[in-house]
Amino acid sequence: MSRWQELTGGTSGAEYAARFEALVRDGKDVHGEAAFCAALLPPGARVLDAGCGTGRVMIRLAELGYDCVGVDLDASMLEVARERAPRLPWFQADLAAFDPAPLGIAADFDLVVAAGNVLPLVTPGTEAAVVQRLTAALRPGGLLVAGFGLDAAHLPVPPSFTLAEYDVHCAAAGLAPVARFATWDAAPYDDGGGYAVSVHRRDR
């Protein structure tokens, strides 16, 4: 069972969506992840939103002209996403076993984004498999972008996954580091920071 399922029971889609709706009402910008990805590739690029949740990032990218596919394990989150954007392709799958082919999805994405603490919330011990599967969905030269918390202040569960571990998994999957930031608005990352946004490129 994933850490996310243990935390929420797989029934938190509406509650999760309501939290971001409240932020929007308060005038907060909730599209930082989408803006970050849009700065990396032009409209028309293929984007896989891995751990898409209620679709906040992917729906915004689709509005900006990107060709998007969303994948998540949590049915309650996908229910919200499908209600909000029924014409977009949403799929339920475990990222550790994600295989685009049976779903009729071409594995040639220009960018895969894993936002919202996806990596620290997968099933313990499957982190390397998740990175391998996401890399396999990229075209050669494609980008993997992942943002996640590293300490208790930035995670809903006790910290258990480090940047060093993530970098090892990326290297093993054939990914080369491109850049690392502390936030989705590209603030510089200092070693020991509590949150990191990492960009890697598929080299093989």
MODALIN-V512508 format. One record per residue. N is the residue number from 1. RES is the residue in three letters. PHI is phi in whole degrees, 0 to 359 (* if undefined). OMEGA is omega in radians with two decimals (* if undefined). Layout:
N,RES,PHI,OMEGA
N,RES,PHI,OMEGA
This chain:
1,MET,*,-3.14
2,SER,288,3.08
3,ARG,298,3.11
4,TRP,296,3.12
5,GLN,295,3.10
6,GLU,297,-3.09
7,LEU,286,-2.97
8,THR,246,-3.05
9,GLY,74,3.12
10,GLY,71,-3.08
11,THR,230,-2.96
12,SER,257,-3.06
13,GLY,305,-3.10
14,ALA,295,3.14
15,GLU,295,3.13
16,TYR,298,3.13
17,ALA,297,-3.12
18,ALA,297,3.14
19,ARG,297,3.14
20,PHE,284,3.06
21,GLU,298,3.11
22,ALA,294,3.11
23,LEU,297,3.12
24,VAL,297,3.13
25,ARG,299,3.13
26,ASP,276,3.09
27,GLY,86,-3.13
28,LYS,279,3.05
29,ASP,275,-3.11
30,VAL,252,-3.07
31,HIS,244,-3.13
32,GLY,298,-3.13
33,GLU,296,3.13
34,ALA,296,3.13
35,ALA,296,3.11
36,PHE,299,-3.13
37,CYS,295,-3.13
38,ALA,294,3.11
39,ALA,285,-3.10
40,LEU,268,-3.04
41,LEU,218,-3.14
42,PRO,284,3.03
43,PRO,306,-3.08
44,GLY,99,3.10
45,ALA,294,3.12
46,ARG,273,-3.09
47,VAL,233,2.99
48,LEU,258,3.05
49,ASP,267,-3.06
50,ALA,269,-2.97
51,GLY,79,-2.97
52,CYS,291,3.13
53,GLY,59,-3.11
54,THR,277,3.01
55,GLY,92,-3.07
56,ARG,305,-3.09
57,VAL,289,-3.06
58,MET,293,3.14
59,ILE,298,3.11
60,ARG,294,3.11
61,LEU,296,3.09
62,ALA,297,3.09
63,GLU,298,-3.13
64,LEU,275,3.05
65,GLY,103,3.13
66,TYR,270,3.14
67,ASP,268,-2.90
68,CYS,245,2.99
69,VAL,227,3.13
70,GLY,245,3.12
71,VAL,226,3.08
72,ASP,205,3.12
73,LEU,272,-3.00
74,ASP,273,-3.10
75,ALA,297,-3.12
76,SER,291,3.09
77,MET,289,3.14
78,LEU,295,3.10
79,GLU,300,3.10
80,VAL,295,-3.12
81,ALA,300,-3.12
82,ARG,291,3.08
83,GLU,293,-3.07
84,ARG,282,-3.08
85,ALA,217,-3.03
86,PRO,294,-3.11
87,ARG,273,3.13
88,LEU,273,-3.10
89,PRO,277,3.12
90,TRP,241,-3.11
91,PHE,229,3.06
92,GLN,264,-3.13
93,ALA,197,3.00
94,ASP,278,-3.08
95,LEU,299,3.14
96,ALA,290,3.13
97,ALA,234,-3.04
98,PHE,295,3.10
99,ASP,228,-3.07
100,PRO,296,-2.98
101,ALA,303,-3.13
102,PRO,297,3.14
103,LEU,270,-3.12
104,GLY,76,-3.10
105,ILE,254,3.07
106,ALA,286,-3.12
107,ALA,271,-3.13
108,ASP,221,-3.12
109,PHE,291,3.06
110,ASP,282,-3.11
111,LEU,208,2.96
112,VAL,244,3.11
113,VAL,245,3.06
114,ALA,237,-3.10
115,ALA,256,3.02
116,GLY,72,3.06
117,ASN,62,-3.14
118,VAL,299,-3.04
119,LEU,299,3.14
120,PRO,289,-3.05
121,LEU,250,3.07
122,VAL,283,3.11
123,THR,298,-3.13
124,PRO,307,3.14
125,GLY,92,-3.12
126,THR,256,-3.05
127,GLU,303,-3.14
128,ALA,297,3.13
129,ALA,296,3.12
130,VAL,298,3.14
131,VAL,298,3.11
132,GLN,298,-3.11
133,ARG,294,3.14
134,LEU,292,3.09
135,THR,297,-3.13
136,ALA,296,3.13
137,ALA,278,-3.12
138,LEU,272,2.92
139,ARG,287,3.01
140,PRO,304,-3.06
141,GLY,91,3.12
142,GLY,289,-3.03
143,LEU,249,2.95
144,LEU,254,3.13
145,VAL,242,-3.12
146,ALA,226,3.07
147,GLY,238,3.13
148,PHE,203,3.14
149,GLY,283,-3.10
150,LEU,236,-3.14
151,ASP,220,-3.05
152,ALA,298,-3.13
153,ALA,288,-3.06
154,HIS,242,-3.10
155,LEU,225,3.06
156,PRO,273,3.12
157,VAL,227,3.10
158,PRO,301,-3.14
159,PRO,301,-3.13
160,SER,213,-3.08
161,PHE,226,-3.03
162,THR,255,3.06
163,LEU,297,3.13
164,ALA,299,3.10
165,GLU,296,3.14
166,TYR,299,-3.13
167,ASP,295,3.08
168,VAL,296,3.13
169,HIS,296,3.13
170,CYS,296,3.13
171,ALA,298,3.14
172,ALA,296,-3.13
173,ALA,276,-3.12
174,GLY,92,3.13
175,LEU,255,3.09
176,ALA,251,3.14
177,PRO,293,3.10
178,VAL,246,-3.09
179,ALA,198,3.07
180,ARG,217,-3.10
181,PHE,228,-3.13
182,ALA,268,-3.10
183,THR,213,3.11
184,TRP,284,3.02
185,ASP,262,2.95
186,ALA,68,2.99
187,ALA,294,-3.11
188,PRO,300,3.11
189,TYR,264,3.01
190,ASP,251,3.11
191,ASP,307,-3.12
192,GLY,95,3.10
193,GLY,294,-3.05
194,GLY,273,-3.14
195,TYR,212,3.14
196,ALA,218,3.00
197,VAL,245,-3.04
198,SER,248,3.08
199,VAL,242,3.09
200,HIS,233,3.13
201,ARG,243,3.06
202,ARG,284,-3.10
203,ASP,261,-3.13
204,ARG,213,*
